[in-house]
Amino acid sequence: MKNIILSLLFLSVFSIQIHASVRTNSYNILLEIFPENQSINVQANIKISIDPENIDSLVFYLHKEFSIKEIKSDDNISYDFKTEESSPYFWMPDARPLWIKLENNKEKDINVQIVYQGSIKDLKWKTTNMITESWIELGNYSAWFPYNPDYGEFISSVNLEIDSSYLVTGMGQIQKSGNAWKIEQLKPASDIVIIASKDLKTFYNEDHSKSIRLDYVIFNEQNANETIQDAKFIVELYKNWFKPSPEVQFTIVVVPPFPNRGSYHRKNFVALLQPEPGVNISFHLIAHEIAHEWWNSAPTDNFEDWLNESFAEYSSLMAIRDQFGIDRFEEWIQYKEFSSRESPPILQPNTNTRGQTSTLYDKGPLILYNLEKRIGRIKFLEFLRELLNQNIKSTDDLLNLLEGITSKEIRAYFENELLK
């Protein structure tokens, strides 16, 4: 069994080794958005740390429709934007590799400036990221900024210029400065999300706490306050159960009901899809997305994504049990049992692909539920905390940890469940 898991992990580990000598430290971006023609102008200043003995080139991924105007650095460089190639990341399907050759570089810390412009119209996920006159939403799904996931997390500062009739929100600290907006992320993260609309409204909790901010277009204050109350309850619950953390400040954006899109989480940020008019966002959805504040370390483009999605989903079910009682919780378990009947196993030999939806969101949580029943809630929570404390990113490391906390018999049982 261990050999099977190790073979499944080979490709992702190989990728990590390739880029281990490169780290993106920060972005300082000047951004202009032109909603009327769905285009942007960007000057991205990127600070990068490298191992100059082993690295002589960089690769970023950028939207295929952009036109590169200039790339410069402290030393001589050359570049090639390979728009004919495909993206290796399923969640950035419109991205293309931008190769930057470093000419005789001997420095560990380098600065690269990339100037480009173009439209964002041809998107595979047309409603998850978009530029329209009524709603603007940019993030790494659209590859609007030069990004390589293997180069690690970064801090960022964006100075945004846009028509003065637009209001702006997104990841990090948001403030208007003159005729422009400043969006800063002082904590390392893996995305730069910017949202703008002429109709945007902001709501804080009725006790005037600034720990959770909610932005929306078509939502009412009662539902907004209920959403914030649910989020505060869930955050405190997870902080007690999981890895201790400092005060968590969230921005929650309620996205208008566009078709064929979902909700997503980024560090201290959640975009939640608007339900039917007059209906509040479900506790379950809020709990799942907030859980990703803890469950987010594993790769997202292969089977290991179950360590993100299944654990976030079961965390949301645990929160439902705590808030609404055992009967509601067991209804969810029965639903998962029915939905996962035809689901493939989490671990499949000779494949490194991402699991199916039913496997990630139904079968995986059920396996965790059965483990909790077998080892007890106290031991199960200890197991979850240690997964987070040790920043476990692979199933093989998870199994080793489980054996250490419980026994070889429990490990064997759990391995078998992952293969069913």
LINSULRA-V369656 format. One record per run of one state. SS is the DSSP state (H for helix, E for strand, C for the rest). FROM is the first residue (numbers start at 1). TO is the last residue. If there is no record, write none. Layout:
ss,from,to
SS,FROM,TO
SS,FROM,TO
This chain:
ss,from,to
C,1,1
H,2,18
C,19,21
E,22,34
H,35,37
C,38,38
E,39,50
C,51,56
E,57,63
C,64,66
E,67,73
C,74,76
E,77,81
C,82,89
H,90,92
C,93,94
E,95,102
C,103,108
E,109,119
C,120,129
E,130,131
C,132,135
E,136,138
C,139,139
H,140,142
C,143,146
E,147,147
C,148,148
H,149,151
C,152,153
E,154,161
C,162,166
E,167,170
C,171,172
E,173,177
C,178,179
E,180,189
C,190,193
E,194,197
C,198,200
E,201,204
C,205,211
E,212,216
C,217,220
H,221,241
C,242,249
E,250,255
C,256,263
E,264,266
C,267,268
E,269,273
C,274,282
H,283,291
C,292,302
H,303,324
C,325,325
H,326,339
C,340,356
H,357,375
C,376,376
H,377,389
C,390,394
H,395,405
C,406,407
H,408,419
C,420,420
